Each structure stands twice: as C-alpha cells, then as structure tokens.
C-alpha cells in the first residue's frame, strides 16, 4: 500500500505525472502487483501535517456503497466515519472523505485513515466492541464492500 498526502489536488497531479514517479511504478510496482486501486480524497477535517513516528499503526478503510445509496445517505455515512475519532480513544489523527478519482477506485467511494500511537492502541480501539458494532450497524445496509488495511510505520534505518 502506498499512502501519501499532498497539499492540493494539483500537487497530487504533478506527482502522478512526474517522469520519476512513472519510472518507479513501471519498474518496481507493475511487475509485482496483480491489480492496482487508488482512492483519493480531500482531508478537510484534520489539516495537521502528518509525520508519524516509527511504530505508529494505521487503519485504512475503504467503503464501496451500494449503487442505490443517495448523496444524502452517503453524506450521513461520511459523518458517522468522522465521528469515530470522538468515540474511540487512542486515535491520534483521523482523516476521511469522498473519493474524487472514481475511475481508479473499483467502485470504492469513501475512505478513511486512522492513526494510532502503536499496535496496542489500535487493538484496544478495535476491542471496543460496543462502539465499533454501533458504527457498523449505522452503515451496514448501505455497503456493498469493505477493505481494511492495517500497517505499522517501520523503524527508521540507520
């Protein structure tokens, strides 16, 4: 998984089109990937710069909503996701939003990144079953698919 942040959509476009980026993708990514999916969103709810220390744990969630879901319902689901930070202790930062690159997202329209101090904090948050189940109930009937990726920022190399 590649997780990157940009100050603007224009910066993302510049990065994506840069010849060096294109070379790295062609030489190092395409040969080892069966498939590629990209979800891009504007993280307007927490503009704090993110430089996570080694050992930080990330939980990235992608939601594919049913085709029948209205924009109003989608906005409500996004609101529920934004509220997760207040309901679960241990989240240091959370960003979420609506995908603005649908052609590359395989139908996934909402995404979020929750940053924890480490794996223990992330596991404790997921262990808060009552709150997590309440959130799932609020969106379950409108979701066609979910992908959740957890990862840890590796220790720095000397």
Backbone as a chain_set.jsonl record, in Angstrom:
{"seq": "XXXXXXXXXXXXXXXXXXXXXXXXXXXXXXXXXXXXXXXXXXXXXXXXXXXXXXXXXXXXXXXXXXXXXXXXXXXXXXXXXXXXXXXXXXXXXXXXXXXXXXXXXXXXXXXXXXXXXXXXXXXXXXXXXXXXXXXXXXXXXXXXXXXXXXXXXXXXXX", "coords": {"N": [[0.845, -1.182, 0.0], [0.539, 2.163, -0.829], [0.649, 5.125, 0.811], [0.083, 8.442, 0.685], [0.323, 11.998, 1.098], [-0.821, 15.195, 0.029], [-0.605, 18.725, -0.495], [-2.481, 19.802, -2.165], [-4.872, 19.082, -4.818], [-3.671, 19.65, -7.209], [-0.952, 19.328, -6.591], [-0.935, 16.551, -6.189], [-1.574, 15.721, -8.799], [0.702, 16.667, -10.162], [2.706, 15.102, -8.963], [1.787, 12.507, -9.723], [2.083, 12.58, -12.512], [4.778, 12.954, -12.83], [7.898, 12.163, -14.335], [9.806, 10.565, -12.941], [8.27, 9.314, -10.964], [6.553, 7.857, -12.638], [8.469, 6.133, -13.802], [9.339, 4.623, -11.545], [6.948, 3.328, -10.837], [6.511, 1.804, -13.175], [8.845, 0.185, -13.243], [9.052, -0.968, -10.658], [6.584, -1.377, -9.363], [4.411, -2.299, -11.044], [5.472, -4.83, -11.996], [5.18, -6.478, -9.707], [2.576, -6.447, -8.833], [-0.754, -7.659, -8.903], [-3.023, -6.249, -9.295], [-4.206, -2.853, -9.19], [-5.487, -0.298, -7.162], [-6.782, 2.909, -6.558], [-7.621, 5.416, -4.254], [-8.612, 8.614, -3.759], [-8.916, 11.438, -1.708], [-10.039, 14.541, -0.258], [-8.745, 15.695, 2.651], [-10.256, 17.338, 4.748], [-11.0, 17.523, 7.4], [-8.994, 17.376, 9.332], [-6.404, 19.115, 9.258], [-3.793, 18.929, 10.173], [-0.32, 18.496, 9.728], [1.128, 15.355, 8.883], [3.483, 13.358, 10.202], [4.23, 10.54, 11.018], [5.667, 8.847, 13.793], [8.146, 6.17, 13.93], [6.727, 2.954, 14.416], [4.115, 3.762, 14.686], [0.688, 2.967, 14.153], [-1.541, 2.296, 11.504], [-4.9, 2.329, 10.382], [-6.592, 1.767, 7.605], [-9.498, 2.309, 5.811], [-11.707, 1.371, 3.269], [-14.731, 2.006, 1.649], [-17.252, 0.58, -0.304], [-20.096, 1.699, -1.526], [-23.554, 0.779, -1.941], [-25.148, 0.939, -5.144], [-27.628, 2.17, -5.043], [-27.543, 4.035, -3.034], [-28.205, 7.246, -1.877], [-26.978, 10.641, -2.347], [-27.421, 12.075, -0.021], [-27.608, 10.065, 1.969], [-25.033, 9.005, 1.681], [-23.554, 11.209, 2.564], [-24.363, 11.182, 5.236], [-23.234, 8.779, 6.103], [-20.543, 9.4, 5.798], [-20.391, 11.361, 7.746], [-20.77, 9.766, 10.03], [-18.4, 8.294, 9.961], [-16.536, 10.335, 10.373], [-17.162, 10.919, 13.004], [-16.075, 8.85, 14.442], [-13.563, 9.3, 15.572], [-14.039, 10.766, 17.925], [-15.372, 8.869, 19.42], [-13.711, 6.718, 19.915], [-11.014, 6.047, 21.876], [-7.498, 6.685, 21.651], [-7.027, 7.177, 18.979], [-4.922, 9.128, 17.198], [-4.967, 10.762, 14.991], [-7.342, 11.354, 12.421], [-8.475, 11.076, 9.184], [-10.829, 11.486, 6.565], [-12.916, 10.994, 3.685], [-14.721, 11.695, 0.584], [-14.164, 9.891, -2.378], [-12.402, 11.241, -5.122], [-11.496, 10.253, -7.499], [-12.925, 8.275, -9.223], [-12.557, 6.511, -11.413], [-10.294, 5.013, -10.937], [-10.808, 3.592, -8.638], [-12.289, 1.257, -8.362], [-14.994, 1.223, -7.66], [-15.084, 1.962, -4.983], [-16.041, 4.435, -2.768], [-15.815, 5.948, -0.426], [-13.365, 6.707, 2.064], [-11.046, 6.218, 4.792], [-8.447, 7.128, 7.112], [-7.078, 6.123, 10.057], [-4.911, 7.0, 12.622], [-2.829, 5.594, 15.004], [-0.955, 5.468, 18.102], [0.461, 3.098, 18.282], [0.471, -0.507, 17.724], [-0.774, -1.685, 19.948], [-2.54, 0.32, 20.883], [-4.209, 0.489, 18.664], [-5.317, -2.093, 18.591], [-6.683, -2.057, 21.04], [-8.631, -0.137, 20.523], [-10.119, -1.354, 18.477], [-11.003, -3.412, 19.978], [-13.012, -2.25, 21.441], [-15.799, -3.192, 21.35], [-18.612, -2.583, 21.583], [-18.924, 0.104, 20.711], [-17.769, -0.023, 18.128], [-19.452, -1.914, 16.893], [-21.875, -0.508, 16.931], [-21.292, 1.572, 15.121], [-20.908, 0.053, 12.789], [-23.494, -0.995, 12.442], [-24.883, 1.292, 11.691], [-24.087, 1.784, 9.091], [-24.043, -0.58, 7.648], [-26.229, -1.609, 6.017], [-26.019, -0.131, 3.722], [-23.721, -0.713, 2.41], [-21.707, -2.265, -0.02], [-19.209, -3.393, -0.143], [-16.126, -3.747, 1.711], [-12.828, -2.797, 2.445], [-10.179, -3.239, 4.6], [-7.12, -2.128, 5.709], [-4.421, -2.673, 7.721], [-1.444, -1.275, 8.986], [1.982, -0.831, 10.068], [4.211, 1.791, 10.752], [7.457, 1.371, 9.783], [10.53, 0.865, 11.708], [13.088, 3.34, 11.649], [15.768, 3.218, 9.321], [19.305, 2.899, 9.919]], "CA": [[0.0, 0.0, 0.0], [1.203, 3.462, -0.849], [-0.16, 6.176, 1.436], [0.8, 9.712, 0.555], [-0.515, 13.177, 1.3], [-0.417, 16.349, -0.767], [-1.25, 19.971, -0.065], [-3.58, 20.138, -3.074], [-5.086, 18.159, -5.928], [-2.654, 19.974, -8.224], [0.29, 18.663, -6.179], [-1.109, 15.135, -6.491], [-1.464, 15.565, -10.255], [2.104, 16.867, -10.522], [3.4, 13.891, -8.524], [1.364, 11.365, -10.54], [2.59, 12.711, -13.884], [6.232, 13.156, -12.836], [8.601, 11.055, -15.004], [10.452, 9.667, -11.979], [7.196, 8.505, -10.395], [6.151, 6.921, -13.688], [9.532, 5.134, -13.929], [9.306, 3.735, -10.376], [5.757, 2.485, -10.971], [6.732, 0.854, -14.271], [9.925, -0.76, -12.948], [9.009, -1.611, -9.345], [5.245, -1.674, -8.864], [3.669, -3.126, -12.01], [5.924, -6.226, -12.041], [4.855, -7.279, -8.524], [1.162, -6.272, -8.469], [-1.781, -8.259, -9.748], [-4.05, -5.25, -9.55], [-3.967, -1.586, -8.506], [-6.669, 0.501, -6.877], [-6.422, 4.176, -5.927], [-8.705, 6.21, -3.712], [-8.095, 9.948, -3.442], [-9.909, 12.297, -1.074], [-9.556, 15.763, 0.38], [-8.822, 15.506, 4.103], [-10.526, 18.668, 5.284], [-11.391, 17.529, 8.802], [-7.839, 17.408, 10.22], [-5.333, 19.591, 8.381], [-2.486, 18.818, 10.808], [0.644, 17.704, 8.963], [1.319, 14.025, 9.424], [4.794, 12.726, 10.141], [4.094, 9.565, 12.095], [6.921, 8.259, 14.248], [8.239, 4.715, 13.771], [5.879, 2.197, 15.321], [2.717, 4.196, 14.58], [-0.153, 1.997, 13.457], [-2.569, 2.894, 10.655], [-6.036, 1.523, 9.931], [-7.143, 2.403, 6.414], [-10.751, 1.653, 5.47], [-12.326, 1.772, 2.005], [-16.118, 1.548, 1.571], [-17.966, 0.572, -1.587], [-21.511, 1.823, -1.212], [-24.488, 0.233, -2.922], [-25.487, 1.911, -6.188], [-28.88, 2.847, -4.706], [-27.333, 4.983, -1.937], [-28.32, 8.642, -2.309], [-25.928, 11.547, -1.862], [-27.75, 12.426, 1.368], [-27.207, 8.929, 2.811], [-23.577, 8.957, 1.631], [-23.084, 12.257, 3.461], [-24.591, 10.712, 6.605], [-22.222, 7.761, 6.391], [-19.285, 10.126, 5.977], [-20.489, 11.984, 9.066], [-20.538, 8.711, 11.027], [-16.971, 7.982, 9.952], [-15.847, 11.462, 11.021], [-17.439, 10.855, 14.429], [-15.362, 7.746, 15.074], [-12.43, 9.8, 16.369], [-14.517, 11.153, 19.253], [-15.905, 7.708, 20.127], [-12.696, 5.707, 20.173], [-9.774, 6.63, 22.39], [-6.275, 6.146, 21.051], [-6.815, 7.686, 17.621], [-4.182, 10.387, 17.235], [-5.426, 11.576, 13.87], [-8.228, 10.634, 11.514], [-8.936, 11.813, 8.02], [-11.736, 10.702, 5.745], [-13.54, 11.79, 2.654], [-15.288, 11.075, -0.611], [-13.197, 9.673, -3.444], [-12.589, 12.098, -6.299], [-10.935, 9.593, -8.69], [-13.686, 7.025, -9.308], [-12.105, 5.603, -12.469], [-9.221, 4.153, -10.442], [-11.147, 3.137, -7.296], [-13.02, -0.003, -8.411], [-16.288, 1.374, -7.022], [-14.989, 2.421, -3.597], [-16.347, 5.865, -2.826], [-15.432, 6.612, 0.817], [-12.167, 6.123, 2.664], [-10.561, 6.887, 5.995], [-7.174, 6.698, 7.705], [-6.975, 6.39, 11.488], [-3.524, 6.834, 13.048], [-2.691, 5.271, 16.421], [0.419, 5.505, 18.588], [1.075, 1.799, 18.039], [-0.441, -1.63, 17.515], [-1.569, -1.876, 21.163], [-3.636, 1.29, 20.888], [-5.14, 0.131, 17.604], [-6.04, -3.286, 19.024], [-7.603, -1.662, 22.105], [-9.747, 0.567, 19.895], [-10.928, -2.35, 17.787], [-11.597, -4.206, 21.045], [-14.16, -1.524, 21.979], [-16.816, -3.824, 20.522], [-19.919, -1.926, 21.6], [-18.893, 1.29, 19.85], [-17.497, -0.452, 16.754], [-20.661, -2.546, 16.363], [-22.855, 0.546, 16.697], [-20.922, 2.231, 13.87], [-21.177, -0.882, 11.689], [-24.94, -1.059, 12.246], [-25.366, 2.513, 11.039], [-23.725, 1.836, 7.67], [-24.043, -1.926, 7.071], [-27.235, -1.824, 4.972], [-25.702, 0.679, 2.543], [-22.371, -1.048, 1.957], [-21.524, -3.426, -0.897], [-17.908, -3.99, 0.112], [-15.22, -3.049, 2.613], [-11.437, -3.236, 2.529], [-9.48, -2.632, 5.727], [-5.684, -2.429, 5.679], [-3.686, -2.197, 8.894], [0.001, -1.373, 8.827], [2.803, -0.148, 11.07], [5.346, 2.534, 10.2], [8.658, 0.645, 10.223], [11.613, 1.574, 12.368], [13.986, 4.011, 10.713], [17.044, 2.557, 9.031], [20.438, 3.755, 10.291]], "C": [[0.882, 1.233, 0.0], [0.225, 4.462, -0.254], [0.649, 7.454, 1.332], [-0.196, 10.845, 0.69], [0.074, 14.36, 0.541], [-1.175, 17.572, -0.28], [-2.456, 20.324, -0.928], [-3.734, 19.045, -4.124], [-4.043, 18.394, -7.021], [-1.32, 19.317, -7.883], [0.229, 17.162, -6.443], [-0.955, 14.884, -7.982], [-0.029, 15.707, -10.733], [2.926, 15.631, -10.173], [3.088, 12.72, -9.458], [1.952, 11.394, -11.943], [4.105, 12.816, -13.958], [6.935, 11.942, -13.449], [9.271, 10.079, -14.038], [9.421, 8.766, -11.3], [6.757, 7.445, -11.408], [7.17, 5.798, -13.865], [9.482, 4.131, -12.778], [8.1, 2.799, -10.451], [5.997, 1.405, -12.021], [7.754, -0.219, -13.906], [9.724, -1.556, -11.659], [7.622, -2.006, -8.852], [4.521, -2.642, -9.797], [4.162, -4.581, -12.026], [5.504, -7.085, -10.841], [3.392, -7.197, -8.116], [0.247, -6.981, -9.446], [-2.813, -7.23, -10.165], [-3.704, -3.994, -8.759], [-5.302, -0.863, -8.345], [-6.186, 1.785, -6.208], [-7.686, 4.874, -5.459], [-8.091, 7.522, -3.254], [-9.217, 10.769, -2.817], [-9.237, 13.507, -0.456], [-9.807, 15.619, 1.878], [-9.025, 16.86, 4.771], [-10.836, 18.692, 6.773], [-10.214, 17.518, 9.775], [-6.616, 17.823, 9.403], [-3.925, 19.498, 8.972], [-1.536, 18.011, 9.934], [0.901, 16.364, 9.657], [2.73, 13.531, 9.156], [4.828, 11.693, 11.248], [5.448, 8.978, 12.503], [6.947, 6.76, 13.975], [7.406, 4.009, 14.835], [4.43, 2.632, 15.319], [1.94, 3.162, 13.776], [-1.266, 2.732, 12.717], [-3.661, 1.868, 10.39], [-6.684, 2.309, 8.798], [-8.384, 1.61, 6.005], [-11.306, 2.248, 4.178], [-13.738, 1.192, 1.991], [-16.642, 1.658, 0.145], [-19.448, 0.59, -1.249], [-22.367, 1.213, -2.316], [-24.867, 1.329, -3.908], [-26.727, 2.726, -5.829], [-28.725, 3.906, -3.619], [-27.359, 6.412, -2.486], [-27.151, 9.462, -1.777], [-26.166, 11.924, -0.404], [-27.311, 11.311, 2.325], [-25.682, 8.813, 2.838], [-22.983, 10.017, 2.566], [-23.26, 11.87, 4.921], [-23.571, 9.665, 7.024], [-20.873, 8.427, 6.623], [-19.269, 10.82, 7.339], [-20.248, 10.983, 10.187], [-19.053, 8.375, 11.117], [-16.198, 9.086, 10.661], [-16.029, 11.424, 12.532], [-16.69, 9.765, 15.171], [-14.244, 8.252, 15.987], [-12.865, 10.176, 17.784], [-14.963, 9.949, 20.067], [-14.89, 6.651, 20.487], [-11.432, 6.4, 20.664], [-8.584, 5.983, 21.699], [-6.019, 6.614, 19.637], [-6.12, 9.04, 17.738], [-4.634, 11.335, 16.14], [-6.32, 10.719, 12.993], [-8.614, 11.566, 10.383], [-9.858, 10.892, 7.223], [-12.35, 11.61, 4.695], [-14.103, 10.965, 1.525], [-14.229, 11.011, -1.698], [-13.475, 10.61, -4.618], [-11.934, 11.51, -7.551], [-11.632, 8.25, -8.918], [-13.187, 6.042, -10.362], [-11.044, 4.626, -11.971], [-9.577, 3.442, -9.141], [-11.972, 1.858, -7.241], [-14.34, 0.054, -7.634], [-16.256, 1.834, -5.573], [-15.109, 3.937, -3.578], [-16.0, 6.636, -1.557], [-14.208, 5.921, 1.387], [-11.79, 6.899, 3.913], [-9.216, 6.304, 6.404], [-7.221, 7.107, 9.171], [-5.546, 6.065, 11.905], [-3.504, 6.644, 14.563], [-1.213, 5.335, 16.803], [1.164, 4.205, 18.351], [0.017, 0.729, 17.898], [-1.33, -1.843, 18.739], [-2.758, -0.948, 21.222], [-4.675, 0.949, 19.829], [-5.964, -1.087, 18.016], [-7.039, -2.963, 20.13], [-8.829, -0.966, 21.529], [-10.683, -0.411, 19.199], [-11.636, -3.232, 18.811], [-12.788, -3.533, 21.71], [-15.387, -1.948, 21.163], [-18.14, -3.114, 20.462], [-19.952, -0.737, 20.651], [-18.708, 0.887, 18.393], [-18.747, -1.069, 16.139], [-21.761, -1.533, 16.084], [-22.557, 1.256, 15.374], [-21.223, 1.335, 12.672], [-22.668, -0.963, 11.388], [-25.456, 0.131, 11.456], [-25.071, 2.538, 9.543], [-23.92, 0.51, 6.934], [-25.003, -2.092, 5.894], [-26.934, -1.07, 3.689], [-24.374, 0.318, 1.891], [-22.37, -2.326, 1.133], [-20.196, -4.131, -0.628], [-17.044, -3.109, 0.996], [-13.83, -3.656, 2.463], [-10.828, -2.494, 3.712], [-8.028, -3.092, 5.663], [-5.07, -1.827, 6.938], [-2.205, -2.302, 8.596], [0.708, -0.535, 9.869], [3.942, 0.558, 10.345], [6.616, 1.839, 10.69], [9.663, 1.531, 10.943], [12.525, 2.193, 11.33], [15.263, 3.197, 10.525], [18.177, 3.471, 9.435], [21.041, 4.465, 9.115]], "O": [[1.854, 1.319, 0.75], [-0.89, 4.626, -0.749], [1.77, 7.533, 1.834], [-1.39, 10.685, 0.435], [1.291, 14.507, 0.425], [-2.263, 17.456, 0.283], [-3.346, 21.053, -0.491], [-2.857, 18.199, -4.3], [-3.59, 17.454, -7.674], [-0.631, 18.808, -8.767], [1.217, 16.564, -6.869], [-0.279, 13.938, -8.387], [0.414, 14.96, -11.606], [3.736, 15.165, -10.974], [3.992, 12.03, -9.928], [2.281, 10.347, -12.502], [4.666, 12.771, -15.053], [6.6, 10.806, -13.114], [9.297, 8.877, -14.303], [9.679, 7.581, -11.087], [6.609, 6.273, -11.064], [6.791, 4.642, -14.057], [9.571, 2.924, -13.003], [8.22, 1.609, -10.161], [5.719, 0.23, -11.784], [7.561, -1.394, -14.217], [10.175, -2.698, -11.567], [7.503, -2.888, -8.003], [4.068, -3.7, -9.359], [3.335, -5.492, -12.066], [5.476, -8.31, -10.954], [3.002, -7.826, -7.132], [0.442, -6.916, -10.66], [-3.404, -7.32, -11.241], [-2.984, -4.068, -7.763], [-6.126, -0.824, -9.258], [-5.277, 1.747, -5.38], [-8.689, 4.919, -6.17], [-7.157, 7.533, -2.452], [-10.336, 10.794, -3.33], [-8.04, 13.504, -0.17], [-10.945, 15.444, 2.313], [-8.083, 17.454, 5.294], [-10.929, 19.77, 7.36], [-10.443, 17.646, 10.978], [-5.878, 16.969, 8.913], [-2.963, 19.938, 8.342], [-1.909, 16.945, 9.446], [0.889, 16.28, 10.885], [3.115, 13.316, 8.007], [5.398, 11.943, 12.311], [6.272, 8.653, 11.648], [5.896, 6.142, 13.806], [7.382, 4.413, 15.998], [3.585, 1.945, 15.893], [2.467, 2.56, 12.84], [-1.858, 3.673, 13.244], [-3.382, 0.684, 10.199], [-7.25, 3.381, 9.012], [-8.329, 0.388, 5.869], [-11.366, 3.466, 4.015], [-13.924, 0.013, 2.29], [-16.494, 2.686, -0.516], [-19.988, -0.394, -0.744], [-21.954, 1.141, -3.474], [-24.903, 2.507, -3.553], [-26.858, 3.867, -6.274], [-29.687, 4.609, -3.312], [-26.639, 6.745, -3.428], [-26.431, 9.033, -0.876], [-25.214, 12.075, 0.362], [-26.713, 11.582, 3.367], [-25.1, 8.554, 3.891], [-22.016, 9.746, 3.278], [-22.412, 12.186, 5.755], [-23.101, 9.663, 8.162], [-20.145, 8.057, 7.544], [-18.234, 10.856, 8.006], [-19.599, 11.306, 11.181], [-18.513, 8.193, 12.208], [-15.304, 8.805, 11.461], [-15.142, 11.853, 13.269], [-16.669, 9.755, 16.402], [-14.011, 7.688, 17.057], [-12.132, 9.928, 18.741], [-14.935, 10.002, 21.297], [-15.181, 5.767, 21.293], [-10.853, 7.23, 19.965], [-8.674, 4.853, 21.22], [-4.905, 6.466, 19.133], [-6.67, 9.982, 18.31], [-4.681, 12.551, 16.33], [-6.095, 9.519, 12.836], [-9.027, 12.703, 10.608], [-9.682, 9.674, 7.214], [-12.307, 12.836, 4.806], [-13.993, 9.739, 1.492], [-13.486, 11.969, -1.909], [-14.616, 10.76, -5.054], [-11.827, 12.2, -8.565], [-10.997, 7.201, -8.816], [-13.385, 4.837, -10.207], [-10.904, 3.532, -12.518], [-8.729, 2.747, -8.581], [-12.323, 1.415, -6.147], [-14.756, -0.934, -7.028], [-17.312, 2.075, -4.988], [-14.379, 4.638, -4.278], [-15.899, 7.862, -1.599], [-14.025, 4.715, 1.223], [-12.153, 8.063, 4.082], [-8.889, 5.16, 6.092], [-7.381, 8.284, 9.493], [-5.026, 4.994, 11.589], [-4.086, 7.434, 15.307], [-0.333, 5.265, 15.944], [2.389, 4.213, 18.232], [-1.18, 1.01, 17.944], [-2.513, -2.149, 18.594], [-3.862, -1.367, 21.57], [-5.875, 1.099, 20.057], [-7.177, -1.111, 17.812], [-8.13, -3.532, 20.158], [-9.945, -1.184, 22.0], [-11.903, -0.303, 19.322], [-12.728, -3.739, 18.555], [-13.508, -4.178, 22.471], [-15.937, -1.163, 20.391], [-18.748, -3.04, 19.394], [-20.896, -0.584, 19.876], [-19.408, 1.394, 17.516], [-19.072, -0.782, 14.987], [-22.503, -1.676, 15.112], [-23.472, 1.512, 14.591], [-21.736, 1.805, 11.656], [-23.069, -0.996, 10.225], [-26.368, -0.011, 10.641], [-25.746, 3.25, 8.799], [-23.958, 0.494, 5.704], [-24.623, -2.662, 4.872], [-27.546, -1.352, 2.659], [-23.95, 0.965, 0.933], [-22.952, -3.337, 1.527], [-20.074, -5.334, -0.861], [-17.204, -1.889, 1.03], [-13.678, -4.874, 2.366], [-10.945, -1.273, 3.817], [-7.744, -4.286, 5.574], [-5.185, -0.627, 7.187], [-1.75, -3.292, 8.023], [0.115, 0.356, 10.478], [4.56, -0.003, 9.441], [6.828, 1.731, 11.898], [9.657, 2.755, 10.814], [12.715, 1.633, 10.251], [15.763, 2.572, 11.459], [18.055, 4.69, 9.319], [22.001, 5.218, 9.274]]}, "num_chains": 1, "name": "protein.A"}
